[in-house]
Amino acid sequence: MEKKLILYYSYTNNTKKVAEQIQKATGSDICEIETVKPYTGDYNSVVDQGKQEVHRGYKPAIKPLSVDLENYNTIILGTPVWWYTYAPAVATFLSEYDLSGKTIIPFVTNGGWIGHTIKDIEKGCKNAIVTNAIDIKFDTDKMVMPESNLEKWIACL
Ligand SMILES: Cc1cc2nc3c(=O)[nH]c(=O)nc-3n(C[C@H](O)[C@H](O)[C@H](O)COP(=O)(O)O)c2cc1C
């Protein structure tokens, strides 16, 4: 069977935890998108910095991925919501990598204000099929969405 790739960015580890749960359940390969320069400072200053970056369309440098995307037809793509859209590191990824012909299944962690994140992912994944997106709400580091909803979604991957 074709191996899928779980590819995610995470700043406070919510998206990372979900990514690892999907990996355990499906046996898919997993890869993290990491910025070259880590975000530093307290949470609120990163929230402010994130606002500036999203509004300017800033794309922080990211480290080269540890996998070759050519080996995967399906990518399960995880991002936190930053200011109603995907995180800047994911913007960098989408601008640097070609997803043509692939199927992209997004999972989007957030605090309850997802905004236009999924529409933006659909637009950003050029020439790819974006399907079966899930929006996973957290209260700080605690998942609010019932665990059974996430399990059902994972079972369909
Ligand atoms: C810079 C920044 C901006 C955020 N903007 C939003 C937002 O617009 N809507 C929302 O629901 N949550 C927002 N959040 C909360 C995160 O989306 C949420 O905590 C997410 O689960 C964090 O994922 P992570 O732990 O993988 O980084 C924001 C968090 C940060 C750091």
The ligand as an SDF file (V2000), in Angstrom:
LIG
                    3D

 31 33  0  0  0  0  0  0  0  0999 V2000
    0.7950   33.7090   16.5330 C   0  0  0  0  0  0  0  0  0  0  0  0
   -0.4570   32.9630   16.9240 C   0  0  0  0  0  0  0  0  0  0  0  0
   -1.6640   33.3120   16.3390 C   0  0  0  0  0  0  0  0  0  0  0  0
   -2.8360   32.5970   16.6360 C   0  0  0  0  0  0  0  0  0  0  0  0
   -4.0010   32.9240   15.9820 N   0  0  0  0  0  0  0  0  0  0  0  0
   -5.1170   32.1770   16.1960 C   0  0  0  0  0  0  0  0  0  0  0  0
   -6.3180   32.4430   15.4550 C   0  0  0  0  0  0  0  0  0  0  0  0
   -6.3930   33.3400   14.5970 O   0  0  0  0  0  0  0  0  0  0  0  0
   -7.4010   31.6610   15.7130 N   0  0  0  0  0  0  0  0  0  0  0  0
   -7.3680   30.6430   16.6320 C   0  0  0  0  0  0  0  0  0  0  0  0
   -8.3660   29.9680   16.8040 O   0  0  0  0  0  0  0  0  0  0  0  0
   -6.2360   30.3680   17.3330 N   0  0  0  0  0  0  0  0  0  0  0  0
   -5.1190   31.1000   17.1230 C   0  0  0  0  0  0  0  0  0  0  0  0
   -3.9510   30.7970   17.8150 N   0  0  0  0  0  0  0  0  0  0  0  0
   -3.9470   29.6120   18.7040 C   0  0  0  0  0  0  0  0  0  0  0  0
   -3.3700   28.3840   18.0060 C   0  0  0  0  0  0  0  0  0  0  0  0
   -3.9410   28.2090   16.7150 O   0  0  0  0  0  0  0  0  0  0  0  0
   -3.6500   27.1040   18.7870 C   0  0  0  0  0  0  0  0  0  0  0  0
   -3.2220   27.2340   20.1070 O   0  0  0  0  0  0  0  0  0  0  0  0
   -2.9570   25.9120   18.1140 C   0  0  0  0  0  0  0  0  0  0  0  0
   -3.5100   24.6990   18.5780 O   0  0  0  0  0  0  0  0  0  0  0  0
   -1.4590   25.9220   18.3860 C   0  0  0  0  0  0  0  0  0  0  0  0
   -0.8700   24.8510   17.7150 O   0  0  0  0  0  0  0  0  0  0  0  0
    0.6540   24.4260   17.9950 P   0  0  0  0  0  0  0  0  0  0  0  0
    0.7090   24.0710   19.4610 O   0  0  0  0  0  0  0  0  0  0  0  0
    0.8770   23.2390   17.1200 O   0  0  0  0  0  0  0  0  0  0  0  0
    1.5240   25.5780   17.6740 O   0  0  0  0  0  0  0  0  0  0  0  0
   -2.7990   31.5160   17.5630 C   0  0  0  0  0  0  0  0  0  0  0  0
   -1.5740   31.2110   18.1850 C   0  0  0  0  0  0  0  0  0  0  0  0
   -0.4190   31.9130   17.8710 C   0  0  0  0  0  0  0  0  0  0  0  0
    0.8940   31.5330   18.5200 C   0  0  0  0  0  0  0  0  0  0  0  0
  1  2  1  0
  2  3  1  0
  2 30  2  0
  3  4  2  0
  4  5  1  0
  4 28  1  0
  5  6  2  0
  6  7  1  0
  6 13  1  0
  7  8  2  0
  7  9  1  0
  9 10  1  0
 10 11  2  0
 10 12  1  0
 12 13  2  0
 13 14  1  0
 14 15  1  0
 14 28  1  0
 15 16  1  0
 16 17  1  0
 16 18  1  0
 18 19  1  0
 18 20  1  0
 20 21  1  0
 20 22  1  0
 22 23  1  0
 23 24  1  0
 24 25  2  0
 24 26  1  0
 24 27  1  0
 28 29  2  0
 29 30  1  0
 30 31  1  0
M  END
$$$$
